[in-house]
């Protein structure tokens, strides 16, 4: 009988222990998420600093960028100069916006002296000027020298939410370099394995509008970290108030 009478007395203790464990687990998760966001903040700030440093470098020939890439160093946003002839009839169009206007970035293959091709993002055109015939002055002929920034290729679709590229309509929702090349019959061995974003040097007729490279990367990690730490603090406060009231 004495053993049975002690059973109800143990239940509040067990509940208190379980509640404490759950509280500690939740607190550990919240603190871990906050710390992770602080680590992401340091990484993002270093990335932005690296980008700014690369952009300030002197422009180099395409061959120098290829050598840097072959050595395993990041080429993203490094200034580059490339000379060749645009294959204007092989333009590929990437859905984009510019200063609030919807349209496309024009990716045109530039034929190099050695017979290879590099896709150059020549810049933005509005929806109604997607077709090259609507902007004949911008279809420059002959050898051209383009100054811009090297951009890494994407290894895959950025997200499952991004639509598949429409090769028939020549509308790209993500920059698939292999698909761009294959759709205009450029063999993989004849393809430079990265893009070049042209600078803001005006094109004849005003289109495409160059210099469309985006440098502003989202950096909300401090806000996220404060949110997680704030939730952890709130959890401790609420638990403390509850414990105090329970004792009373």
C-alpha positions as CSV (number, residue, x, y, z in Angstrom):
1,X,0.0,0.0,0.0
2,X,2.9,2.4,0.9
3,X,4.5,1.7,-2.5
4,X,1.2,2.6,-4.3
5,X,0.8,5.8,-2.3
6,X,4.2,7.0,-3.4
7,X,3.4,6.6,-7.2
8,X,1.3,9.9,-7.5
9,X,4.1,11.8,-5.7
10,X,6.6,10.7,-8.3
11,X,4.6,11.9,-11.3
12,X,5.2,15.7,-10.8
13,X,8.9,15.0,-10.5
14,X,9.0,13.0,-13.7
15,X,7.0,15.7,-15.5
16,X,9.4,18.3,-14.3
17,X,12.4,16.4,-15.4
18,X,10.9,15.8,-18.9
19,X,9.9,19.4,-19.2
20,X,13.4,20.4,-18.3
21,X,14.9,18.2,-20.9
22,X,12.6,19.5,-23.6
23,X,13.4,23.1,-22.6
24,X,17.1,22.4,-22.7
25,X,16.8,20.7,-26.1
26,X,14.7,23.6,-27.6
27,X,17.2,26.1,-26.1
28,X,20.1,24.3,-27.6
29,X,18.4,24.3,-31.1
30,X,17.6,28.0,-30.9
31,X,21.2,28.9,-29.8
32,X,22.7,26.6,-32.5
33,X,20.6,28.3,-35.2
34,X,21.6,31.8,-34.0
35,X,25.3,30.8,-33.9
36,X,25.0,29.2,-37.4
37,X,23.6,32.5,-38.7
38,X,26.5,34.4,-37.2
39,X,28.9,32.1,-38.9
40,X,27.0,32.7,-42.2
41,X,27.2,36.4,-41.6
42,X,31.0,36.2,-41.3
43,X,31.1,34.1,-44.5
44,X,28.9,36.5,-46.4
45,X,30.9,39.5,-45.4
46,X,34.1,37.9,-46.4
47,X,32.5,36.9,-49.8
48,X,31.4,40.5,-50.4
49,X,34.9,41.7,-49.5
50,X,36.4,39.2,-51.9
51,X,34.1,40.3,-54.7
52,X,35.0,44.0,-54.2
53,X,38.7,43.1,-54.3
54,X,38.4,41.1,-57.5
55,X,36.4,43.8,-59.2
56,X,39.2,46.3,-58.4
57,X,41.8,44.1,-60.2
58,X,43.2,45.1,-63.6
59,X,41.5,43.5,-66.6
60,X,43.3,40.6,-68.0
61,X,43.0,38.5,-71.3
62,X,40.7,35.6,-71.4
63,X,43.6,33.2,-71.4
64,X,44.7,34.5,-68.0
65,X,41.3,33.8,-66.6
66,X,41.4,30.3,-68.0
67,X,44.7,29.8,-66.3
68,X,43.3,31.0,-63.0
69,X,40.4,28.6,-63.3
70,X,42.6,25.7,-64.3
71,X,44.6,26.4,-61.1
72,X,41.4,25.9,-59.0
73,X,41.0,29.6,-58.1
74,X,37.6,31.2,-58.2
75,X,37.2,33.4,-61.3
76,X,33.8,34.9,-60.3
77,X,33.7,38.7,-61.0
78,X,37.3,39.0,-62.2
79,X,37.7,41.7,-64.9
80,X,38.5,40.2,-68.3
81,X,39.0,41.4,-71.9
82,X,38.1,39.1,-74.8
83,X,38.3,39.6,-78.6
84,X,36.3,37.8,-81.2
85,X,33.3,38.0,-83.6
86,X,29.7,37.7,-82.4
87,X,27.5,35.0,-83.9
88,X,24.5,37.2,-83.7
89,X,22.1,34.7,-85.2
90,X,22.8,32.4,-82.2
91,X,21.6,34.6,-79.4
92,X,20.2,33.0,-76.3
93,X,17.7,34.9,-74.1
94,X,17.6,34.7,-70.3
95,X,14.5,36.0,-68.6
96,X,15.5,39.0,-66.5
97,X,14.6,42.5,-65.3
98,X,16.4,45.8,-65.4
99,X,15.5,48.9,-63.4
100,X,12.0,47.5,-62.9
101,X,11.4,46.6,-66.5
102,X,10.9,43.0,-67.6
103,X,12.8,41.5,-70.6
104,X,15.8,39.4,-71.4
105,X,19.6,39.3,-71.0
106,X,21.1,38.6,-74.4
107,X,23.8,35.8,-74.4
108,X,25.6,35.8,-77.7
109,X,28.4,33.4,-78.6
110,X,31.6,35.2,-79.4
111,X,33.9,33.2,-81.8
112,X,37.5,33.5,-80.8
113,X,40.6,33.4,-83.0
114,X,41.2,29.8,-82.1
115,X,37.7,28.7,-83.2
116,X,36.3,28.3,-79.7
117,X,33.3,30.2,-78.4
118,X,32.6,32.1,-75.2
119,X,29.0,33.2,-74.3
120,X,28.9,36.9,-73.6
121,X,26.0,38.5,-71.7
122,X,25.7,41.6,-73.8
123,X,23.1,43.1,-71.6
124,X,19.3,43.7,-71.3
125,X,16.6,44.2,-73.9
126,X,12.9,44.7,-73.2
127,X,10.3,42.1,-74.1
128,X,9.4,43.7,-77.4
129,X,13.0,43.7,-78.5
130,X,13.8,40.1,-77.9
131,X,14.2,39.3,-81.6
132,X,17.5,40.6,-83.1
133,X,15.6,42.1,-86.1
134,X,14.0,44.7,-83.8
135,X,17.5,46.1,-82.9
136,X,19.6,45.8,-86.1
137,X,22.1,48.5,-85.1
138,X,23.1,46.4,-82.0
139,X,24.0,43.4,-84.2
140,X,27.6,44.4,-84.5
141,X,29.7,42.7,-87.2
142,X,33.4,42.1,-87.5
143,X,36.0,41.7,-84.7
144,X,35.0,43.2,-81.4
145,X,36.9,43.6,-78.1
146,X,34.6,43.2,-75.0
147,X,35.6,44.2,-71.5
148,X,33.6,42.7,-68.7
149,X,33.6,40.2,-65.8
150,X,34.1,36.5,-65.8
151,X,31.1,34.6,-64.3
152,X,31.1,31.0,-63.2
153,X,28.7,28.5,-64.9
154,X,25.9,26.9,-62.8
155,X,26.3,23.2,-62.2
156,X,22.6,22.7,-62.0
157,X,19.2,24.3,-61.6
158,X,19.3,26.6,-58.6
159,X,15.9,25.4,-57.3
160,X,13.1,23.0,-58.1
161,X,10.9,26.1,-58.2
162,X,12.7,27.5,-61.2
163,X,10.9,26.5,-64.5
164,X,12.7,24.3,-67.0
165,X,14.4,26.2,-69.9
166,X,12.3,26.5,-73.0
167,X,14.7,25.7,-75.8
168,X,12.0,25.9,-78.5
169,X,11.0,29.4,-77.6
170,X,14.6,30.4,-76.7
171,X,13.7,31.4,-73.2
172,X,16.1,30.5,-70.4
173,X,15.0,30.7,-66.8
174,X,18.4,29.7,-65.5
175,X,21.8,30.0,-67.1
176,X,22.5,26.5,-68.3
177,X,25.7,26.9,-70.3
178,X,25.6,23.4,-71.8
179,X,22.0,23.8,-73.0
180,X,22.8,27.2,-74.5
181,X,25.7,25.8,-76.4
182,X,23.9,22.6,-77.5
183,X,20.9,24.6,-78.7
184,X,23.1,26.5,-81.2
185,X,25.2,23.4,-82.1
186,X,28.4,24.4,-80.3
187,X,30.3,21.3,-79.3
188,X,31.5,21.0,-75.7
189,X,35.1,20.9,-76.7
190,X,34.7,24.3,-78.5
191,X,33.1,26.0,-75.5
192,X,34.9,28.2,-73.0
193,X,33.5,26.8,-69.7
194,X,32.3,30.1,-68.2
195,X,30.4,33.3,-69.1
196,X,31.5,36.9,-69.6
197,X,29.3,39.7,-68.5
198,X,29.9,42.8,-70.8
199,X,30.5,46.1,-69.1
200,X,28.3,49.2,-69.5
201,X,30.0,50.4,-72.8
202,X,27.0,51.5,-74.9
203,X,26.1,49.3,-77.9
204,X,25.1,50.9,-81.2
205,X,21.4,51.8,-81.1
206,X,21.3,51.6,-77.4
207,X,20.5,47.8,-77.1
208,X,21.5,45.6,-75.5
209,X,22.1,47.7,-72.3
210,X,25.3,46.4,-70.9
211,X,26.7,46.4,-67.3
212,X,23.8,44.3,-65.9
213,X,25.9,42.2,-63.5
214,X,24.3,42.0,-60.0
215,X,26.6,42.6,-57.0
216,X,24.2,43.0,-54.2
217,X,23.9,39.7,-52.5
218,X,21.2,39.2,-49.8
219,X,22.8,39.6,-46.4
220,X,20.1,39.2,-43.7
221,X,22.1,36.8,-41.5
222,X,22.5,39.2,-38.5
223,X,18.7,39.8,-38.5
224,X,18.1,36.0,-38.5
225,X,20.7,35.5,-35.7
226,X,19.1,38.1,-33.5
227,X,15.7,36.4,-34.2
228,X,16.9,33.0,-33.0
229,X,18.7,34.5,-30.0
230,X,15.6,36.5,-29.1
231,X,13.5,33.4,-29.2
232,X,16.0,31.6,-27.0
233,X,15.8,34.5,-24.5
234,X,12.0,34.6,-24.6
235,X,11.9,30.8,-24.0
236,X,14.1,31.2,-20.9
237,X,12.0,34.1,-19.7
238,X,8.7,32.3,-20.1
239,X,10.1,29.1,-18.5
240,X,11.4,31.2,-15.6
241,X,8.0,32.8,-15.0
242,X,6.2,29.5,-15.2
243,X,8.6,27.9,-12.7
244,X,8.2,30.9,-10.3
245,X,4.4,30.7,-10.5
246,X,4.4,26.9,-10.0
247,X,6.4,27.3,-6.8
248,X,4.0,29.9,-5.5
